[in-house]
Amino acid sequence: GNLTKFSSSLQHVPSRIVVGNGHHLPVTATGSTTLSPCDFRLTDILVSPHVVTSLISVRRFTKDNSCSIEFYPYGFLVKDLRTRRVLMISVSHGDLYPFIGNKPTPASALLAATSSPDLWHRRLGHPSAQTLATLSKDFLHDCNKPAHTPYSVCQLGRQPRLPFSSSTSKTYTPFDLIHCDMWTSPVVSFSGFQYYLVVLDDFTHYSWTFPMRAKSDTSTILQPFFTYVNTQFNVIIKGMQCDNGGEFINNSLLSFFSSNGVVFCFSCPHTSPQNGKAERLICTTNDIVRTLLKQANLTPPFWVEALHTATYLLNRRPSRAIHPYTPYFLRFGSHPTYDHLRVFGCLCFPNAYSTMTHKLSPRSSWCVFLGYPLEHKGYRCYDLNSRRVIVSRHVTFDETIFPYVPPTPWPPSTPATTNPAP
């Protein structure tokens, strides 16, 4: 650029410059100037007529202009030191980094005349509006507005799922709304069950689970359940939320709900978050089922026994959704008891006095504790010898021993840490 301040006094500046070959070139004057496009200041410029190319000290330039310079193989960027905003872009095609700041390059002028946000949107492979806005701020100075034209190819190529807002629905009495869903087990249980249906009351968060042999059993379970609720709690279920599965969409259920005035709500196809409460309950229940089976060293076909126990325990545990209450308390109005709980899968000895073949027969046998029967106030015990389930109140437990030894380990990974039965 042209020197805006010129001085021929050389009292406080070097009188000569040492160049690369060791020669000394005389300094005839000093000065200062500014360079566009951002009026960069250049101070203490040394004028030497024998230097054919003007050179800039990167250190002095960044210090005088409070900026930083980032060098790349094909140019460099000048950025504001505080805001990191790009002040200038210079493109290099030779061995040096030319500082082209006094006038725009022909390429830049062409871009300014022909580029638009929509054009840059297509050039960059249809990025999001946020991505294009970021590039427009730092690099694409001729593109200062994001693209706003809705491109059909964008929707065809990367149509996203819309976000779900937090649910604002709320129930005020039990059975105003129930949530239902079905889960398919990869393993058939010993009793031939491969599915289970979960029912959750929205207000109390009390849940019921029903093992099923076929999906078509859903209708034969839900209709008696509505009668059970009406008889035991003297209320009528007002609404039901479920997914779009065929087990819920059938003439039998639709006719039953219509005749009883029940509002039936489906989630959209392939949109499981709309049935989120039932989905989350299944995840929580399955986590407990897996843990109980692994703890007891039981094989997967015992999953129904673990399912009943998991449901029984979940209804008696505090829920974050209804903190600090338990589903049992909101359902029955009294706190549950816990002194009868035992470790699932542990060694137990049910009293067998009434079934002894003679007076010298053993009064008990080695059994595995499998949970709590709904129809009795007792315990379910799996006899390891007869392979039968015994329901008894008179049971002694050893909660440190897990006697079941599977035919093949599942999975065959870490060795069991419990004491096997002798």
N, C-alpha and C positions, 0 to 999 in steps of 0.2 A: 504494500500500500504506500501511499504518499506520506511523508513525515509531516505530522501536524505541528510538532515542535522541533526546531532545529537549533543546534548549538555547535559552534566550531571550537569551543573551549574544551581542552583535553586535560584539565588539571586533575580531575578525580577519576579518570577512566584510563584503561591500559592504552598505550600508544601503538601497540601492534598486536596482531593475532597470530598464533602459531597454528599452522594447518598440518594435515596428515603427513606430508612428506618432510616435515621439519622446517620448512621455510617460514619466514616471518613476513606478514603482510601489514602495511601501515593502516592505522585507523585515522580517518580524516575528520570525522564529526560524530555526534550522537544525536538521538532524537526519540520521539515516541509517536504512536499512531494507534488507530483502532481498526479492527477487522470485522466485517459483517459475517454472518447475519445477525449476531447478537452483540455487536459493538465490543468485541474482545479487546482488552487493553494490552498494548505492547510498550513497555517502558525500557529506558536505558538501551536503546538500539545503537549498536556500533556500526558505523558506515565505513566500509572498506571497498574502494572502487575495483580492486583486483579480485574480489569474490564474485564469481559469476552467478551464484545461486543464493537466494536469501534463505537463511537457516534460523529456526526458532528453537530456543531452549525450552524443552518440555517442563523442566522444573520451574523456571521463572514464569512460564505461561500459566501453569496450574496454580502457582502461588498468587500471582497478581489477579487472577480472575476467579479464585475460589471454585475451582472445577477439578475434574479428574478426566483422564484420557484412557480409553480402552482400545488397544491395538488388536487388529485381526488380520488374517492373511490378505484381505482385499480392501482394507481401509481402516478407519478408526472412528470412534465416537467421542464427543465431548459432552460430559454430563455435569450438571450442577452438583457441587459437593454436598449440599445440604438436602436437597429434595430428590437427587438422583434422576432428575428429568433430563432427557436428551436435548442438548442445545444445538448440536450440529452433527451431521453425518458427512464424512468425506470418503470417497471411493478412490482406491489406488490401483493403477494398472501397470506400474513400473517397479523399480527397485526402491523408490523412496515413497514417503507418505506426503503427498502435496496437500497444503492447507488451502483448499479452494473455498474461500468464504466471501469474497467480494461480490461475486455474481453467481447465480444458479447455473448448474450445468444444463446442457441441452436436454439430457435425459430427465432431469427433475422438472424442467419446464414442460416437457411433453406429458409427463405423468400428471402435472397439475392441470393440464388442459383436458385430459381425456379420462382420468381415473374418477371413480365414484365409489361410495360405500358398497353398493350392490356388486360392482365389478370386482372389488377386492374380496368380497365375500365368496365369489365364485373362484377367484384365483387361489385363495387359501384353502380350498376344499370344503367350503360351507361350514366354517367354525361357528361356535356359539357367539351371541351378541357380546358377552363379556370378554371373550378372547379377542374379538375384533376391536373392541373399545380399548383394550390394553395395548394392542399393536398400534392403533391410531394415535394413542397418546405419546408413545415413545419412538416410533419409527415411521409410520405412515402419516406424515404431516398433511398430505393432500386429502386424507380420509379422516375428517374430524367428526363424522357422525356415523353411528352404527347402521348396518343394513336393516331395513325395516320391511322389505318386500317378502312376503311368505312364499318360499319356494316349495313347489310340490316335490321336487327331488329330495329336499331335506326331510320331508315327512316320510317319503318312501324309503330313504336310506337309513335314517336313524330316529324314527318316531319314538320318543321316550314315553315311559309311563308317568302319568301325572301324580304329583305328591298327594298324600292323604293328610287331611287336616285332623286335628284332635277332635275326638267325638264329644259332642255337647249333649247327647241324649242322657237322660237320667230317669231311673225308676224310683218310686216312692213306697211301694208295697211289694211283698213277695209275690212272685209269679205274674207280675205285670208283663214280664218278658223272659223267655228262656232261650238259651243258645244251644244249638245242637251241631254235632259233627260226627263223622265216622272215621275210624282208623283201621288200616289193613295191616295185619301182622305178617311178616315174612315166614313165620313158623306156625304151623297148626298146633294147637294145644293138645294135651292128652285127651281132653273131652271133645275134640273136633272143632273147637272155635278158631276162627281165623280173622274175625273183625270184632271191634267193640264200638258201641255207640255211647257218646258222652252227652249228658244233659246238664246245663249250668243255669241256675237261677240268677238273673242279673242283679237282683237286690241283695240277697244274702250271700251270694257266691258259693252256695251249697251245691254240690255236684253229685251226679249219679252216673255210673258206668254199667253198661249191659253188654256182655260178650255175645257174639252172634256167629252162627255157622254160615249164614248167607246174607248178602245185602238186602234181600227181600224181606228179612225178618224185621226191618226197621219199622214198618207199619204195624206189625203185630206187637211191637214193644211200646211204641209211642201212644197208641190208643188206650191200652190199659194204664199207662203212666198218667194220662190225663184224668182217668177215673180215680186212680190212687190219690192224686193231689186233691181232687174234689172231695173225696171221702175223708181223708186224713186231716186236711187243713181247712176244709170248708171254703175253698176259693176256687175260682175258675182261671185257668191260664188264658191270658188275654192276647199274647203275641208270641210268635216263635221266629227266631232268626237262624238261618242255616245256609249252607252253600248251595251251589247249583247242581248237586249230585242227583243222579237218577233215583237213588234210594229215597229221596224226599219228594221228588216230583212224580207222583203216581196218582191215579184216580181214587184209590182207596183213602189216602191221606187227605187229598184236596177236598174230597166229599165230606170227610169227617170234620175237618176244620171249618168248612163253610157252614155245615149244619150246627156247629157249636159257636159260631161267631168269632173264631180265632183269626187274628191278623197273621198272615203268613208272608214273611219277607225272605227273599233269596238274595244272595250276593251275585254280582255279575259273573259270567263265565270266566274262569281262570283268574279270578280276583279274590284270592283267599283273605287278604287283609280286611275285606268288608265283613268277614266272619271272625274277626281277630280274637275275641275273647275265648271262643271255643278252640281255636287253633292254638292259642297260648296254653290253655289248660291241657290239651293233648300233649304238648311239648313238655310241660312240667310233670304231668303224670308219667310219661314215658321215661323221663330222667330218673324218677323214683323207681320205676319198675326195673330198669337196667341195673340201678345201684343195688336194689334188694336181691336180685338174682345173682349178681356178682359177689355180693357179701356172703350169701348163703351157699355159694358154689353150685347153685341149681342150674339145670340146663334150660334153654329157651322154652321148651314146651310147658314149663311151669308158669308162663307169663300171666295166665289168667289168675292164678293164686296171688301173684305179686300185684296184679292190677287191683283186685279187691282190697288188698291191704293198703296200697297207695291211696286209693280213694277214701278209705276209712280214715287214714292219717291226715290227708289234706283237709278234710272237713273239720278236723280238730286242731289244726295249726293256724296261728294268726296269718291273715292275708294282708298284704300291703294295700290292696284295693279298698279294704274296709277297716284299716288300722284304727284302733288296737284290738278289734274284735276278731272272733273266729266265726266261720260260717255256721258252725253248730250253734253258737250262742244266738246269732241272728235268726236262725231257723226255729229253734225250740225255746228260746228265752232263758236258758240256763247254761252255765258253763260245763263243758265236758269234764269227765274224770280221766286221769292218766295213770293211776296206780295199777291198772290191770294190763298195761301195755308191756309187751315182751319183744325181744329182738327177733325179727323175721328170719326163719331158717335155722334157728338154734336147736340144740338137742333138748327133747322134752320126753317126759314119761307120764302118759295118761294112765289113770287107774283102770284096771281091767278085771276087777274082782267079780263083777256080775257076769262076765263072759268066760271065766276060767273053766276049762274042761274038767279039772278035778282040783282037789284042795292043795296038791303039791305043784300045780302049774305056776309059772311066774305071774306076779300080779301086775306087771307092766312090760313094756317093750321099748326098744329104741325107736324114737319117732323124730320127725322133722316138723317144727312148728310152721304152719302155713297160713296163719292169720286168724281172723275173727268171723265166725258165722253170723249172718244177719238175722237168722231165725232163732238163734239160741244165745244164751249168756254163757259162753264157754269159749273153747279154742278148737281150731282145726289142726289135727296132728296126722302126719303121713307116716304110716307104719312101714319101716324099711324092709321088713320081712314079708309081710302079706301084700304090700303095695296098695293098701286101702287107706282111706281117710277116716279117722276116728274123731268124732265130736265129743268133747268131754269138758266138764267143769273142774274135775279133780286132776290137775296136771302139775307136775313139778318140772322146773326149767333149769337148764345149765346154759346161760347166755354167753358163755365163752367158747363153746364147742359147736362146730357146724358139721354134723356127721355125714351129710350126703356126699357120696363119691360118684361123680358122673361116669358113665361108661367111657366117654372120651372127653378130654378137657375142652372147654370152650372159653375163650380161644386158647390155643396151646401156647401161651406167652409166658407170663410170670408164674412161678410156683405158688401154690396155695399157702397162705400164712396162718391158716387155722389148723386146729388139731383134728385129724381124721379119727373116725371111730375105730376102735380096735377090732 
